[in-house]
Amino acid sequence: MIDVDKLVAGADLGDSRRNDRVLQIVSGIIQGHSSATHGTAGAGHEGAWAHAMGAYRLFDNDEVSLPALYGMVGAGIAELVPAGWRCYVMHDFSWVDYAKQSAKADRIRISNGRSIGYDLYSALVVNDRGQPLAPVIQELRTSHGCLSSESDVPLPYDGHLEQTERGVAAARRRLPGRELVHVADREFDDVGTQRAIAAAGDKYVIRAQHLSRWVRTTTGAKRKLGELTERDVLQLAGTTTHDGKEYDLYQGETRVEFVNPSRRGITASKNRGTKPPKPVPGVALSVRVVVAELRERGTPDPKAKPLRWVLLTNLDDALSVVVQAYLWRWRVERLFFLLKVGFRLEDWRQETGQRIARRLALSNLAAMVVYQLQSAREQPEVDATLRAVAAMGGWIDRKGQPMGPIVLMRGMQTLIAGLAAVARFGIDRLQSMAEELGFGFAIQANTRAANRRRSATSRRTGNA
């Protein structure tokens, strides 16, 4: 488990009182806060107003830099991924909608111009067992530029691909001596980006988008990539789980060379009516093309099409490793879900992107702790306790409903609030308070439900 006290104590925030405030805010976030205006102090705290003002001052303090705040997250990732180990870096973007918050004057057009808010780029690190750790870099794009975890000043926005290449460089700086595998969806399919990653000595798995591109085959002939992949004979390779469903996995592969120049920005410039950039030539790039199909098991809908992906990679691992790396890309989507639903990102009332970005840094540190709590399920002696905490948070232990970070946070909130209440009032006083207010029926109902659960558990384990 990550030592949060140690990470926060090692941060250079310019004042030890700021470090204390950070620790207090992160503690509240982990306990499942619901405040839209600040990082609440958490269950049982009695100094809410003073804490709210302290959090406001921290988020609004220009002396507190994003690199200093995110440095705690980077130090935690480096501790969790020892030198020499492999980790996967999942790159993706998500719109943060603030259409109803006009006080945020630095918003930009998002969602293809349909709304207004910010554009959030994250590069989530996942370990070699598929467990999410934390973002190694984040950038929040505002009207003033990209507020980056790697810079004290806003950076220019040239495009998502350029941001991704900054993310690749940041991962190498933060995680030297590790084997990095960059994973991204099809909007990141650019031969220039792939050449840059390969030239740096890193690996990648990127879903192909441009199937009409011309490539050179092993025989020297030039063919369209889509024609080659349609001919691949796919073999059943086993079963896998994706997004809570079980599938049969079929896969195949071929090898080609990318020899054409990068055409980055040409299509976008034509859409804008501006002068297109010149194609950028580069060295011939040897690419392994992996085709994977997920076919739903059991009695699937006859109208449902299989999930089919064409993956571009320079990994030499078995096909199953390449496909699994892409399946783990879903972890970054769940990070955005955690930020927006668990931490209520789109309800935050901070009035500038800078304040939002500072709060995001602390939320990612909290996310790292919750992810570590999830991974503790590998320890049998801890798993039963985690299941009980998640159940308090609303988790229903059913097939296809994994224990997520949000139910764990809700369970922790209930647990810590209960401990705080018991410590302050005692069991007897709490029960009398509930009865005085007319909630005695709730205590009785909860007691009966708990007895039924214990009886069901005893029957399943043969101890009834």
MARRO-463868 format. One record per residue (C-alpha): x, y, z; residue in three letters. Coordinates in pm, whole numbers, plus 32768, in hexadecimal, padded with zeros to 4 digits. Last residue first. Example, Ala and Ser with C-alpha at 12.3 -4.5 7.8 and 13.67 -1.06 7.14 Angstrom:
> x,y,z,residuo
> 8557,7F96,82CA,ser
> 84CE,7E3E,830C,ala
***
This chain:
> x,y,z,residuo
> 7611,76BF,83BB,ala
> 7788,769C,8381,asn
> 7780,760D,8222,gly
> 7824,773D,8180,thr
> 76F1,7795,80B1,arg
> 7606,7759,81D6,arg
> 76D5,7836,82BB,ser
> 76D8,7950,81BB,thr
> 755D,7940,819A,ala
> 7534,794B,8314,ser
> 761E,7A76,8332,arg
> 7561,7B2D,8220,arg
> 7414,7AEA,82C8,arg
> 7499,7B69,8416,asn
> 7516,7CA9,8370,ala
> 73C0,7CE5,82D1,ala
> 7314,7CB5,8422,arg
> 7403,7DAA,84C9,thr
> 73D6,7EAA,83B2,asn
> 725D,7E99,83D6,ala
> 7273,7EBC,8551,gln
> 735A,7FEA,853A,ile
> 7278,8089,8433,ala
> 7143,8053,850C,phe
> 71EE,8113,8625,gly
> 71FB,8241,8542,phe
> 70F9,8314,85F8,gly
> 71E1,8431,865A,leu
> 71ED,83BD,87C5,glu
> 7230,8259,874C,glu
> 735B,82C5,8679,ala
> 73E9,8394,8797,met
> 73BA,826E,8887,ser
> 747F,818C,879C,gln
> 7596,828C,8779,leu
> 75A7,82BC,88F1,arg
> 75C9,8145,892D,asp
> 76D6,8117,8825,ile
> 77BC,8230,889E,gly
> 779D,83A5,8853,phe
> 78E6,842B,87CA,arg
> 79AA,82EC,8785,ala
> 7873,823C,8703,val
> 7826,835A,8615,ala
> 798B,8368,8592,ala
> 7992,81EF,8561,leu
> 7849,81F9,84A4,gly
> 78BE,8318,83C9,ala
> 79FE,8255,8382,ile
> 7940,811E,8316,leu
> 7835,81D3,824E,thr
> 7937,82A6,8196,gln
> 7A10,8174,815E,met
> 78E6,80C2,80C2,gly
> 78A6,81E6,7FDA,arg
> 7A14,81E5,7F77,met
> 7A0E,806F,7F36,leu
> 78CE,8090,7E6D,val
> 797B,8196,7D94,ile
> 7ABD,80D0,7D66,pro
> 7A14,7FA7,7CC0,gly
> 79C5,7E49,7D39,met
> 7969,7D89,7C01,pro
> 77FE,7D5E,7B92,gln
> 7804,7C55,7A7E,gly
> 77A2,7B3E,7B6E,lys
> 76FF,7BC9,7CA5,arg
> 7786,7C4E,7DEC,asp
> 76A8,7D81,7E0B,ile
> 7775,7EB1,7E6A,trp
> 76B3,7FC3,7F1D,gly
> 77C9,806C,7FE3,gly
> 778E,7F92,8115,met
> 77BE,7E6A,8029,ala
> 790C,7F01,7FC0,ala
> 797B,7F06,812E,val
> 7914,7D9A,8160,ala
> 79C2,7D2C,8020,arg
> 7AFA,7DE8,808A,leu
> 7AFA,7D37,81DB,thr
> 7AD9,7BE1,8135,ala
> 7BF2,7C33,8043,asp
> 7CEE,7C9A,814D,val
> 7D59,7B40,81CB,glu
> 7D4C,7AB6,806A,pro
> 7E47,7BBB,7FE7,gln
> 7E02,7BED,7E73,glu
> 7CDF,7CC9,7EDB,arg
> 7DE7,7DCB,7F3C,ala
> 7DD7,7E3F,7DD0,ser
> 7C96,7EFC,7E19,gln
> 7D34,7FB8,7F3C,leu
> 7E56,8013,7E5A,gln
> 7D5D,80A2,7D60,tyr
> 7CC0,816B,7E7C,val
> 7E15,81FA,7EDA,val
> 7E67,8255,7D72,met
> 7D12,82F9,7D4C,ala
> 7D5E,83D6,7E79,ala
> 7EA1,8449,7DD1,leu
> 7DD6,8484,7C96,asn
> 7CDE,8557,7D5A,ser
> 7E01,8625,7DE0,leu
> 7E77,8678,7C80,ala
> 7D12,86B9,7C0C,leu
> 7CEA,87C2,7D1B,arg
> 7E15,8879,7C91,arg
> 7D8E,885A,7B2D,ala
> 7C36,88E0,7B90,ile
> 7CD8,8A0E,7C35,arg
> 7DA8,8A52,7AFF,gln
> 7C7A,8A1F,7A1C,gly
> 7BCB,8B3C,7AC8,thr
> 7A86,8B6C,7B8B,glu
> 7A96,8A4A,7C81,gln
> 7931,89CB,7C98,arg
> 796B,8857,7C64,trp
> 7835,87A6,7BDC,asp
> 78DE,8712,7AA7,glu
> 79EA,866E,7B7F,leu
> 78F4,85B5,7C5D,arg
> 7A06,84EA,7D0E,phe
> 795D,8397,7CDA,gly
> 7894,83F2,7BA5,val
> 797D,84D4,7ADE,lys
> 7AD2,846E,7B65,leu
> 7A78,82FD,7B88,leu
> 79E0,82F7,7A2A,phe
> 7B19,839C,799C,phe
> 7BE9,828F,7A46,leu
> 7AFB,8188,79BB,arg
> 7B4D,81F9,785A,glu
> 7CBF,81DD,78B7,val
> 7C87,8075,7926,arg
> 7BEA,801E,77D5,trp
> 7D4B,8018,7748,arg
> 7D6C,7ECA,77FF,trp
> 7CC7,7E23,76D3,leu
> 7DE0,7EAE,75F9,tyr
> 7EEA,7E11,76D3,ala
> 7E27,7CCB,76D6,gln
> 7E2D,7CBE,755B,val
> 7FA7,7CEA,7551,val
> 7FDE,7BEB,7667,val
> 7EFD,7AEB,75BA,ser
> 7FC2,7B0F,7477,leu
> 8100,7AA3,7528,ala
> 8205,7BAE,7567,asp
> 82E2,7C54,7461,asp
> 8249,7DAC,7491,leu
> 8266,7EA1,736F,asn
> 80EF,7ECF,7355,thr
> 7FCB,7F28,7274,leu
> 7E79,7E98,72D8,leu
> 7D53,7E4F,71F2,val
> 7C22,7E23,72CD,trp
> 7ADB,7D67,72A0,arg
> 79BF,7D55,739C,leu
> 78CF,7C54,730F,pro
> 778D,7CCF,7271,lys
> 7646,7CAB,732B,ala
> 751A,7C4C,7254,lys
> 7519,7AE2,72CE,pro
> 7510,7B64,7438,asp
> 75F6,7A81,74F9,pro
> 7599,792C,7586,thr
> 76CD,78C6,764C,gly
> 780A,7983,75FD,arg
> 782D,7AD1,754D,glu
> 792B,7AD6,7434,arg
> 7A5E,7BAF,746E,leu
> 7B33,7BD5,7336,glu
> 7CA4,7C2B,7330,ala
> 7D84,7C84,720A,val
> 7EF2,7CC6,7255,val
> 7FCE,7D8C,7165,val
> 8141,7D87,71BE,arg
> 81E9,7EBE,713C,val
> 8342,7EF5,70A5,ser
> 836E,806C,7070,leu
> 841C,80EF,6F39,ala
> 84C9,8233,6F98,val
> 8410,837C,6F89,gly
> 8366,8475,6EA4,pro
> 828F,8594,6F28,val
> 816D,85F1,6E42,pro
> 815A,876B,6E08,lys
> 8066,8830,6EDB,pro
> 7F0F,888A,6E4E,pro
> 7EB9,89F6,6E07,lys
> 7D79,8A4D,6EBF,thr
> 7C0E,8A00,6E69,gly
> 7BC5,8975,6FC1,arg
> 7B61,881F,6F3A,asn
> 7C92,8824,6E54,lys
> 7D70,8874,6F7C,ser
> 7CE3,874E,7040,ala
> 7D22,865F,6F20,thr
> 7E8D,86CC,6EFE,ile
> 7EDA,86D8,7072,gly
> 7FB5,85A3,707B,arg
> 8002,8513,6F24,arg
> 812C,8448,6F9C,ser
> 8204,83D1,6E79,pro
> 81DA,827B,6DD3,asn
> 82B8,8150,6E24,val
> 81F2,8092,6F29,phe
> 8273,7F2D,6F1A,glu
> 81A0,7DF4,6F45,val
> 8178,7CC4,7026,arg
> 8049,7BE3,7047,thr
> 7F70,7B6F,7167,glu
> 7E4B,7A9D,71DC,gly
> 7D4C,7A99,72F6,gln
> 7C03,7A09,736F,tyr
> 7B98,7A42,74D8,leu
> 7A55,79A8,7558,asp
> 79A5,7AAA,762D,tyr
> 792C,7ADC,7792,glu
> 7885,7C23,77F4,lys
> 78D1,7D1E,790C,gly
> 7974,7E24,782C,asp
> 7A5A,7D21,778F,his
> 7A9A,7BC3,7810,thr
> 7B6C,7AC8,7750,thr
> 7B53,796D,76BD,thr
> 7C44,7892,75FC,gly
> 7D1D,78BC,74C5,ala
> 7C2D,785B,73B0,leu
> 7CEA,7895,726B,gln
> 7CB9,79AE,7173,leu
> 7D1C,7986,7005,val
> 7D93,7ADA,6F8B,asp
> 7D04,7B3C,6E39,arg
> 7C46,7C6C,6EBC,glu
> 7D89,7CE1,6F5C,thr
> 7E44,7CF6,6E13,leu
> 7D33,7DB1,6D5B,glu
> 7D11,7EAC,6E77,gly
> 7E86,7EFA,6E6F,leu
> 7E80,7F56,6D00,lys
> 7F8E,7EA6,6C39,arg
> 80EE,7EEC,6BBF,lys
> 81C1,7DBC,6B65,ala
> 8317,7D84,6C01,gly
> 82D6,7C17,6C5C,thr
> 82C1,7C6A,6DCF,thr
> 81AD,7D61,6D7D,thr
> 81D3,7ED7,6D45,arg
> 80B9,7FB6,6DBD,val
> 7FBA,809A,6D18,trp
> 7EBD,813D,6DFA,arg
> 7D4C,80DF,6DCE,ser
> 7D3B,8046,6F2B,leu
> 7D79,8199,6FCA,his
> 7CE9,8161,7125,gln
> 7DD3,805F,71B9,ala
> 7DCA,8020,7331,arg
> 7F13,8075,73D4,ile
> 7FF4,7F8D,749F,val
> 8145,802C,74E7,tyr
> 82A8,7FE3,7555,lys
> 83B9,80D5,75C2,asp
> 851D,80F6,753A,gly
> 8507,826C,74F5,ala
> 850C,822C,737D,ala
> 83E2,8142,73A5,ala
> 8312,824D,7453,ile
> 836C,8357,7351,ala
> 8324,826E,722C,arg
> 81D1,8216,72BF,gln
> 817C,8387,72EB,thr
> 81DD,83D2,7182,gly
> 8115,82A5,7107,val
> 7FD9,8331,719F,asp
> 7EC7,8255,7232,asp
> 7E72,831C,736B,phe
> 7CFF,8335,7312,glu
> 7D05,81B7,730A,arg
> 7D29,817B,747E,asp
> 7E6A,818B,7547,ala
> 7F66,80B4,75FF,val
> 80CC,8119,764B,his
> 81A9,7FFE,76CA,val
> 82C1,8076,77AE,leu
> 83D6,7F90,7829,glu
> 845A,803D,7960,arg
> 85B8,80D2,798B,gly
> 853A,8235,79A7,pro
> 83D1,8261,7A1B,leu
> 838B,83D5,7A49,arg
> 8464,844C,7929,arg
> 83F9,8334,783D,arg
> 828B,836A,7898,ala
> 82B0,84DF,7856,ala
> 833D,849D,76F8,ala
> 8213,83C1,769F,val
> 8125,84C4,772D,gly
> 81C3,85D8,765E,arg
> 818E,84F3,7531,glu
> 8022,84D3,7599,thr
> 7FFB,864B,75A8,gln
> 8086,8666,7448,glu
> 7F8C,855F,73D6,leu
> 7E6E,861A,747A,his
> 7EB8,8759,73BE,gly
> 7F8F,8892,73BF,asp
> 7F27,8917,7512,tyr
> 802B,89FD,75A6,pro
> 80A5,89BC,770A,leu
> 8028,8A79,783C,pro
> 813A,8AD0,7938,val
> 81D1,8A0A,7A59,asp
> 81ED,88D6,797B,ser
> 81E1,875A,7994,glu
> 808C,872C,7A3A,ser
> 800A,87FA,7917,ser
> 7F11,8916,78FC,leu
> 7EEA,891B,7780,cys
> 7EA3,8A71,76EA,gly
> 7DF8,8BB4,775C,his
> 7CA3,8B53,76CD,ser
> 7CB8,8A16,779C,thr
> 7D50,88BE,7762,arg
> 7D83,87EC,789A,leu
> 7EBC,8717,787E,glu
> 7F0B,85E0,7947,gln
> 804A,8516,7967,ile
> 80B3,83D2,7A14,val
> 7F45,838C,7A5B,pro
> 7F0D,8297,7B7E,ala
> 7F34,8124,7BD3,leu
> 7E41,804D,7B0B,pro
> 7E6B,7ED2,7B3C,gln
> 7E9D,7E0A,79FC,gly
> 7F96,7D13,7A8D,arg
> 80C1,7DB9,79E1,asp
> 8069,7F05,7A83,asn
> 7F82,800D,79F0,val
> 7FF2,8178,79CD,val
> 7EE4,826B,795B,leu
> 7F43,8379,785E,ala
> 7E33,8481,787D,ser
> 7DBE,859D,779D,tyr
> 7C97,8673,7811,leu
> 7BE5,8766,7726,asp
> 7B2A,887D,77D9,tyr
> 79CA,890E,77DA,gly
> 78D2,8971,76CC,ile
> 77D3,88AD,7604,ser
> 7771,8845,74A3,arg
> 78B5,88BB,7401,gly
> 7936,8760,73B0,asn
> 78FF,86F6,751B,ser
> 79CA,881E,7594,ile
> 79D6,8999,7563,arg
> 7AC3,8A37,765C,ile
> 7AA0,8AB4,77C3,arg
> 7B7F,8BC8,7850,asp
> 7A63,8CA1,78DE,ala
> 79E8,8B9F,79D9,lys
> 78D3,8C70,7A74,ala
> 77EA,8BF0,7961,ser
> 77BF,8AA0,7A0D,gln
> 769F,89F2,7959,lys
> 776D,897C,782D,ala
> 787D,88F0,790E,tyr
> 78B8,87A7,785A,asp
> 7A08,86FD,7887,val
> 7A5D,8657,773B,trp
> 7B38,8521,774C,ser
> 7C85,84C7,76B2,phe
> 7D52,8387,76A9,asp
> 7EAA,82EA,76D5,his
> 7EDA,81A3,7794,met
> 8041,8170,7809,val
> 8095,8002,7848,tyr
> 819C,7F8B,793F,cys
> 82C5,7EA3,7926,arg
> 83C2,7E74,7A3B,trp
> 8535,7EC3,7A2E,gly
> 8521,7FD4,7B35,ala
> 8406,7F99,7C2C,pro
> 82A1,8000,7BD3,val
> 81E4,8055,7D15,leu
> 82ED,8145,7D96,glu
> 8304,81FA,7C49,ala
> 8187,821B,7C4A,ile
> 818B,82B5,7DA6,gly
> 829A,83AE,7D49,ala
> 81D0,8416,7C17,gly
> 8098,8450,7CEB,val
> 8157,8526,7DE5,met
> 81F7,85E5,7CC6,gly
> 8098,863A,7C4D,tyr
> 807E,8746,7D59,leu
> 81DB,87D1,7D1E,ala
> 81B5,87C2,7BA1,pro
> 8064,8879,7BC2,leu
> 80FE,899D,7C7B,ser
> 808D,8A23,7DCD,val
> 8106,8B8D,7DC4,glu
> 7FD2,8BE8,7CF6,asp
> 7EF5,8BA1,7E26,asn
> 7D87,8B80,7DC2,asp
> 7D6B,8A08,7E03,phe
> 7E1D,8A30,7F50,leu
> 7D4E,8B5D,7FBE,arg
> 7C08,8AA6,7F6D,tyr
> 7C7C,8972,8031,ala
> 7CC6,8A49,8162,gly
> 7B74,8AF5,8146,met
> 7ABF,89A9,8138,ala
> 7B8E,8923,825C,his
> 7B30,8A4B,8335,ala
> 79C1,8A18,82DB,trp
> 79C5,889D,8313,ala
> 7A6C,88A1,846A,gly
> 79AA,877F,8505,glu
> 7A22,865A,8431,his
> 795D,8518,8463,gly
> 7969,84A4,82FB,ala
> 7A54,8556,820F,gly
> 7B0F,869F,820B,ala
> 7A63,870F,80CD,thr
> 7B2C,875C,7F95,gly
> 7A86,889A,7F1D,his
> 7959,8928,7E66,thr
> 7895,87FD,7DE9,ala
> 78AB,8745,7F33,ser
> 784F,85D4,7F2B,ser
> 7978,8537,7FD8,his
> 79B1,83C0,7FCD,gly
> 7AA6,8376,80E6,gln
> 7BC0,837B,7FE7,ile
> 7B6F,84E6,7F97,ile
> 7B76,8548,8106,gly
> 7CCD,84AE,813C,ser
> 7D4D,855E,8004,val
> 7CD5,86AC,808E,ile
> 7D75,8677,81E4,gln
> 7EBF,8605,814F,leu
> 7EC4,8732,8068,val
> 7E7D,881C,818D,arg
> 7F9E,8788,8253,asp
> 8087,87B7,8128,asn
> 800E,891E,8109,arg
> 805F,8957,8277,arg
> 81C0,88D5,8234,ser
> 81FB,89FD,814C,asp
> 82A5,8A15,7FF8,gly
> 81E6,88F8,7F54,leu
> 8315,8816,7F25,asp
> 8276,86C0,7F4D,ala
> 8331,85C2,8025,gly
> 823B,85DE,8147,ala
> 811D,8598,8054,val
> 81BC,8458,7FD1,leu
> 821E,83E2,812E,lys
> 80C5,841F,81BF,asp
> 802A,836E,8094,val
> 80ED,822C,80D4,asp
> 807D,815C,7FA8,ile
> 8000,8000,8000,met
***
